[in-house]
Amino acid sequence: MPKTIRALIQSPEPGKMAVAQAPAPIPGRGQVLVEVKVSAVNEMDVQVRAGLWAKNVKAFLKRGPVVTGFEFAGIARSDGGRIKAGDRVIGYVNVLSGPRTHAGQVCVDETDIEVIPQSWSLDDAAALVVMGLTAVEILERLAPVSPGKRVLIIGAAGGVGVYTLQLAKHQGAHVTVVCSERNAAWMKSMGANAVRAYETEPNFKTGDLFDVVVDVPCKESFAASAPFLARGGMYVGTNPLADLGGFVRAAFSSRRAGYLMMLTTTPAKLRRLIELAALGALRPAIDSRFPLSQADQAFDRFETRGKQGRVLLKIED
Ligand SMILES: NC(=O)c1ccc[n+]([C@@H]2O[C@H](COP(=O)([O-])OP(=O)(O)OC[C@H]3O[C@@H](n4cnc5c(N)ncnc54)[C@H](OP(=O)(O)O)[C@@H]3O)[C@@H](O)[C@H]2O)c1
């Protein structure tokens, strides 16, 4: 085993990153060493690059120099209880306290990992992990829908949105999406029944009553969505802190509010994701792939409007 690994290191000066050698991690009790082949870029990563999350970054730095990345597809390089060295695996580490994954190796709690089918490519697997799990959380826990129910997804072309769209269709819903004009045809091809372009239809919620409104960018709120929700319908926001008043208003309303707080995973949740993908209910959506040496460009791409799904980071150049 190598003594050092390639790793993405943030400079103390916000906005700067570089690939450098870092000490190889050593698995602790209950952990598995994973060779990371593919990871992805998330909102928290670009915020860390911009200098936010300082307290969490301080905690990450106690483990090692890597402070971005919380998902991976790769190869197990040590034995756990369930997981064996050589298994092809995916995983999702604790967002606030887990190790970071933009590096050649990571030591992960075995409970955060699952084996993937041999037929899956590691790119497809990495593209599915976090945002596929998020869609499952939204539509199997927070706001399940039955056939014919009407769902509105605001921001449907990004990571959360594209998998939520697919899963809502799998559950038999009629799905209206809000996205940029340039992504309208792609959203149709992913199964959307109706597409509203935010540039030309700023009043995109009018006209229908929805059973579920999924507000990915959290530009709306429970209060703004309630008039467009059917009785008993639910507003789902991806950031509970962006709509604190929504909790209170929903308690006194015939409409409901649900907020995502998906900080960890379990083997059962990962197995459910794998099962849904095997059924064809979730198909990987990859916007772009970048080698680790071009991580800055990958982060920039994540921040560019008009993406179609996930931005992948390939650890081996
Ligand atoms: N709380 C949790 O547990 C949890 C879990 C997962 C994700 N999240 C959060 O969910 C958010 C989305 O993540 P993501 O990976 O899906 O991000 P993403 O890939 O960047 O997707 C965001 C989408 O929102 C759209 N959008 C942005 N502003 C908009 C506006 N004003 N009107 C309509 N659409 C707009 C974007 O469309 P354009 O590109 O066309 O602008 C894009 O398709 C992030 O903030 C992330 O942190 C939270």
The ligand as a Gaussian input file, in Angstrom:
#p B3LYP/6-31G(d) Opt

LIG

0 1
 N      -30.652000      19.200000       3.350000
 C      -30.249000      18.105000       2.737000
 O      -30.230000      17.023000       3.318000
 C      -29.811000      18.180000       1.284000
 C      -29.525000      17.016000       0.564000
 C      -29.136000      17.147000      -0.774000
 C      -29.058000      18.415000      -1.350000
 N      -29.326000      19.503000      -0.604000
 C      -29.240000      20.859000      -1.176000
 O      -30.041000      20.915000      -2.326000
 C      -29.587000      21.965000      -3.150000
 C      -29.517000      21.482000      -4.583000
 O      -28.461000      20.570000      -4.754000
 P      -28.114000      20.067000      -6.218000
 O      -26.896000      19.242000      -6.102000
 O      -29.315000      19.519000      -6.879000
 O      -27.728000      21.451000      -6.898000
 P      -27.672000      21.773000      -8.441000
 O      -27.267000      20.532000      -9.192000
 O      -26.870000      22.997000      -8.590000
 O      -29.194000      22.054000      -8.819000
 C      -29.840000      23.247000      -8.458000
 C      -30.924000      23.483000      -9.506000
 O      -31.687000      24.619000      -9.119000
 C      -31.935000      25.402000     -10.273000
 N      -32.161000      26.801000      -9.918000
 C      -31.303000      27.646000      -9.309000
 N      -31.900000      28.840000      -9.119000
 C      -33.166000      28.720000      -9.611000
 C      -34.276000      29.595000      -9.701000
 N      -34.218000      30.841000      -9.232000
 N      -35.405000      29.121000     -10.254000
 C      -35.509000      27.865000     -10.723000
 N      -34.475000      26.986000     -10.667000
 C      -33.333000      27.413000     -10.125000
 C      -30.725000      25.217000     -11.138000
 O      -31.078000      25.465000     -12.478000
 P      -30.086000      26.275000     -13.461000
 O      -28.805000      25.501000     -13.485000
 O      -30.782000      26.325000     -14.751000
 O      -29.933000      27.602000     -12.807000
 C      -30.362000      23.755000     -10.884000
 O      -30.980000      22.908000     -11.831000
 C      -28.225000      22.386000      -2.591000
 O      -28.373000      23.594000      -1.887000
 C      -27.864000      21.254000      -1.660000
 O      -27.036000      21.665000      -0.610000
 C      -29.720000      19.425000       0.697000

